[in-house]
């Protein structure tokens, strides 16, 4: 029974680590020859994966969450040693923890790939900015040449002067349009960041409520949550109204603002989560 409780706790840890807003960092220790990946969350939990300098197939995972310290040794992504709060887990119990370890390694792989994509994208943006600045210098120089040539030719060719004036007007329109495009791009990036933060907050809120429902034995696992309606009118989980005592407990924790309504629906292919104001 104690082993089953420990397995459930470690599985919940993996889910929480994957849903938290984390910061990933990978670095190499030149003196030891080790490569270390670290994920740190906002609530002081952490996860570290360190490769063995003598064997690339061996990795050591250390993570702390919810008051427990987990140390895992892996070889070719298979558990070879597992210690929880200083207690060594028997080898026959390793299969219970393999799904959790796979989720952690998959998340670290995605973080590494995303970091590389971000670096590549930043380099492309920098190169494009350099090209844009160079082109702007060329445009300004060309405009200056046009003005000088127009001044010299004004007395000889009135038609040429008028054409130069039209060229300047078009250049100004292009500059204004380019500035408007830049402002719109800045606005779009800011809105995308706001949307990303809202989505992250929603994921954290749903994960917290789901963990509480599991703790209260309303559902057994997060996959068992198919629908949720949570407002000042009551708490309904999977179309079943929950007892008033549980409703009041979770209401005090999550419905701190009046009029808030939380909805979740999952039917396999369709998954929706929303928070709204009932005003």
C-alpha positions as CSV (number, residue, x, y, z in Angstrom):
1,X,0.0,0.0,0.0
2,X,2.8,2.4,0.8
3,X,4.5,1.7,-2.6
4,X,1.2,2.5,-4.4
5,X,0.8,5.8,-2.6
6,X,4.4,6.7,-3.5
7,X,3.8,5.8,-7.1
8,X,0.7,8.1,-7.3
9,X,2.7,10.9,-5.7
10,X,5.5,10.6,-8.2
11,X,3.1,10.5,-11.1
12,X,1.3,13.7,-9.8
13,X,4.8,15.3,-9.6
14,X,5.5,14.6,-13.3
15,X,2.1,16.1,-14.3
16,X,2.7,19.2,-12.2
17,X,6.2,19.6,-13.6
18,X,5.0,19.5,-17.2
19,X,2.1,22.0,-16.6
20,X,4.1,24.6,-14.7
21,X,5.7,27.7,-16.2
22,X,9.3,26.5,-16.2
23,X,12.7,27.9,-17.2
24,X,15.0,25.5,-18.9
25,X,18.8,25.8,-19.0
26,X,21.4,23.4,-20.5
27,X,25.1,23.8,-19.7
28,X,28.3,21.8,-20.0
29,X,30.9,21.5,-17.1
30,X,34.2,21.5,-19.0
31,X,36.2,20.3,-16.0
32,X,34.0,17.3,-15.3
33,X,32.8,16.7,-18.9
34,X,29.2,16.6,-17.8
35,X,26.2,18.1,-19.6
36,X,23.4,19.3,-17.3
37,X,19.8,20.3,-18.1
38,X,17.9,22.2,-15.4
39,X,14.3,23.2,-15.2
40,X,13.2,25.6,-12.5
41,X,9.6,26.6,-11.7
42,X,8.2,29.6,-10.0
43,X,7.3,27.6,-6.8
44,X,11.0,26.6,-6.1
45,X,10.6,23.0,-7.5
46,X,13.4,21.9,-9.8
47,X,14.5,19.1,-12.1
48,X,18.1,18.4,-13.1
49,X,19.3,15.9,-15.7
50,X,23.1,15.3,-15.8
51,X,24.8,13.0,-18.3
52,X,27.6,10.7,-17.1
53,X,31.0,11.8,-18.6
54,X,32.1,8.2,-18.8
55,X,29.0,6.8,-20.5
56,X,26.7,9.0,-22.7
57,X,23.9,6.5,-22.3
58,X,23.7,7.1,-18.5
59,X,21.9,10.1,-17.0
60,X,21.2,11.1,-13.5
61,X,17.9,12.9,-12.8
62,X,17.4,14.8,-9.6
63,X,14.0,16.6,-8.8
64,X,12.4,18.1,-5.8
65,X,8.7,18.6,-5.6
66,X,6.0,18.7,-2.8
67,X,8.5,18.1,-0.1
68,X,10.2,15.0,-1.5
69,X,13.6,14.5,-3.2
70,X,13.8,12.1,-6.1
71,X,17.0,10.7,-7.6
72,X,16.9,8.6,-10.7
73,X,19.7,6.9,-12.6
74,X,18.8,6.0,-16.2
75,X,20.6,4.1,-18.9
76,X,19.2,4.4,-22.4
77,X,16.2,6.0,-20.8
78,X,15.5,3.0,-18.6
79,X,15.6,3.2,-14.8
80,X,18.6,1.5,-13.3
81,X,18.3,3.1,-9.8
82,X,15.6,5.0,-8.0
83,X,15.9,6.8,-4.6
84,X,13.0,8.7,-3.0
85,X,13.8,10.8,0.1
86,X,16.9,8.7,0.6
87,X,14.9,5.4,0.3
88,X,16.1,3.1,-2.5
89,X,13.2,1.6,-4.5
90,X,13.4,-2.1,-5.4
91,X,14.1,-2.9,-9.0
92,X,10.8,-4.9,-9.4
93,X,8.9,-1.6,-8.7
94,X,10.7,0.4,-11.5
95,X,7.9,-0.2,-14.1
96,X,5.6,1.9,-12.0
97,X,7.7,5.0,-12.5
98,X,8.7,4.5,-16.2
99,X,5.8,6.6,-17.6
100,X,6.7,9.5,-15.3
101,X,10.3,9.4,-16.3
102,X,9.4,9.3,-20.0
103,X,7.2,12.4,-19.6
104,X,10.0,14.3,-17.9
105,X,12.6,13.4,-20.6
106,X,10.1,14.3,-23.4
107,X,9.6,17.7,-21.8
108,X,13.3,18.3,-21.5
109,X,13.8,17.3,-25.1
110,X,11.1,19.8,-26.2
111,X,12.7,22.5,-24.1
112,X,16.1,21.9,-25.7
113,X,14.6,21.9,-29.2
114,X,12.6,25.1,-28.5
115,X,15.7,26.9,-27.1
116,X,17.6,26.0,-30.3
117,X,14.7,27.3,-32.4
118,X,14.6,30.5,-30.4
119,X,18.3,31.0,-30.9
120,X,18.0,30.4,-34.7
121,X,15.0,32.7,-35.0
122,X,16.8,35.4,-33.1
123,X,19.8,35.2,-35.4
124,X,17.5,35.4,-38.5
125,X,15.8,38.4,-37.0
126,X,19.2,40.1,-36.3
127,X,20.4,39.5,-39.8
128,X,17.1,40.9,-41.2
129,X,17.4,43.9,-39.0
130,X,21.0,44.5,-40.3
131,X,19.7,44.2,-43.9
132,X,16.8,46.6,-43.2
133,X,19.2,49.2,-41.6
134,X,21.5,48.9,-44.6
135,X,18.7,49.3,-47.0
136,X,17.4,52.3,-45.1
137,X,20.9,53.9,-45.4
138,X,20.9,53.2,-49.1
139,X,17.4,54.7,-49.4
140,X,18.4,57.8,-47.5
141,X,21.5,58.2,-49.6
142,X,19.5,57.8,-52.8
143,X,16.9,60.3,-51.7
144,X,19.7,62.8,-50.9
145,X,21.2,62.2,-54.4
146,X,17.8,62.7,-55.9
147,X,17.4,66.0,-54.1
148,X,20.8,67.3,-55.2
149,X,20.3,66.3,-58.7
150,X,16.8,67.9,-58.8
151,X,18.3,71.1,-57.4
152,X,21.0,71.2,-60.2
153,X,18.5,70.3,-62.9
154,X,15.6,72.5,-61.8
155,X,16.5,75.4,-64.0
156,X,17.1,73.2,-67.0
157,X,14.2,70.7,-66.7
158,X,11.0,71.6,-64.9
159,X,9.6,68.2,-65.7
160,X,12.4,66.5,-64.1
161,X,11.9,68.5,-60.9
162,X,8.2,67.6,-60.8
163,X,9.1,63.9,-61.2
164,X,11.6,64.2,-58.4
165,X,8.9,65.8,-56.2
166,X,6.6,62.8,-57.0
167,X,9.4,60.4,-56.1
168,X,9.9,62.1,-52.7
169,X,6.2,62.0,-52.0
170,X,6.1,58.2,-52.8
171,X,9.2,57.6,-50.6
172,X,7.4,59.4,-47.7
173,X,4.3,57.3,-48.2
174,X,6.4,54.2,-48.2
175,X,8.1,55.3,-45.0
176,X,4.8,56.0,-43.3
177,X,3.4,52.7,-44.4
178,X,6.5,50.9,-43.2
179,X,6.2,52.6,-39.8
180,X,2.5,51.6,-39.6
181,X,3.5,48.0,-40.5
182,X,6.1,48.0,-37.7
183,X,3.7,49.3,-35.1
184,X,1.1,46.6,-36.2
185,X,3.8,43.9,-35.9
186,X,4.7,45.2,-32.4
187,X,1.0,45.2,-31.4
188,X,0.6,41.6,-32.7
189,X,3.6,40.4,-30.8
190,X,2.3,42.0,-27.6
191,X,-1.1,40.5,-28.0
192,X,0.4,37.0,-28.7
193,X,2.3,37.3,-25.5
194,X,-0.8,38.2,-23.5
195,X,-2.7,35.3,-25.1
196,X,0.1,32.9,-24.2
197,X,0.1,34.1,-20.6
198,X,-3.6,33.7,-20.3
199,X,-3.4,30.2,-21.7
200,X,-0.6,29.3,-19.3
201,X,-2.7,30.6,-16.4
202,X,-5.7,28.5,-17.5
203,X,-3.5,25.4,-17.7
204,X,-2.2,25.9,-14.2
205,X,-5.7,26.6,-12.8
206,X,-7.1,23.4,-14.4
207,X,-4.2,21.3,-13.2
208,X,-4.6,22.6,-9.6
209,X,-8.4,21.9,-9.6
210,X,-7.8,18.5,-11.1
211,X,-5.2,17.6,-8.4
212,X,-7.7,18.7,-5.7
213,X,-10.4,16.5,-7.2
214,X,-8.1,13.6,-7.3
215,X,-7.0,14.3,-3.6
216,X,-10.7,14.4,-2.6
217,X,-11.3,11.1,-4.5
218,X,-13.9,12.7,-6.8
219,X,-11.9,11.3,-9.7
220,X,-9.1,8.7,-9.8
221,X,-6.9,10.3,-12.4
222,X,-6.8,13.5,-14.6
223,X,-8.1,11.4,-17.5
224,X,-11.3,10.8,-15.6
225,X,-12.3,14.5,-15.7
226,X,-14.7,14.8,-18.6
227,X,-16.6,17.9,-17.6
228,X,-16.6,20.6,-14.9
229,X,-19.0,23.4,-14.1
230,X,-17.8,25.5,-11.2
231,X,-19.4,28.8,-10.1
232,X,-21.2,30.4,-7.1
233,X,-24.1,28.1,-7.9
234,X,-22.2,24.9,-7.1
235,X,-19.6,22.4,-8.3
236,X,-20.6,19.8,-11.0
237,X,-18.0,17.2,-12.0
238,X,-18.8,14.8,-14.8
239,X,-22.5,15.9,-14.7
240,X,-22.7,15.0,-10.9
241,X,-23.2,17.8,-8.4
242,X,-20.7,17.6,-5.6
243,X,-21.4,17.8,-1.8
244,X,-21.8,21.3,-0.4
245,X,-18.8,20.8,2.0
246,X,-16.4,20.1,-1.0
247,X,-18.0,23.0,-3.0
248,X,-17.4,25.5,-0.2
249,X,-13.8,24.2,0.3
250,X,-12.9,24.6,-3.4
251,X,-14.9,27.8,-3.7
252,X,-12.8,29.5,-1.0
253,X,-9.7,28.5,-2.9
254,X,-10.6,29.2,-6.5
255,X,-13.6,31.5,-6.7
256,X,-12.1,34.5,-4.9
257,X,-13.7,37.0,-7.2
258,X,-17.5,37.3,-7.3
259,X,-19.2,36.2,-10.5
260,X,-16.4,33.9,-11.7
261,X,-17.4,30.8,-13.7
262,X,-15.0,27.9,-14.6
263,X,-16.0,25.4,-17.3
264,X,-14.1,22.4,-18.7
265,X,-15.2,19.9,-21.3
266,X,-13.3,16.9,-22.7
267,X,-14.9,14.4,-25.1
268,X,-11.7,12.9,-26.6
269,X,-11.3,15.0,-29.8
270,X,-12.8,18.1,-28.2
271,X,-11.2,19.8,-25.2
272,X,-12.3,23.2,-24.0
273,X,-11.5,25.1,-20.8
274,X,-12.7,28.6,-20.0
275,X,-13.0,31.1,-17.2
276,X,-15.6,33.8,-17.4
277,X,-17.3,36.6,-15.5
278,X,-21.0,36.0,-14.9
279,X,-21.8,39.8,-14.7
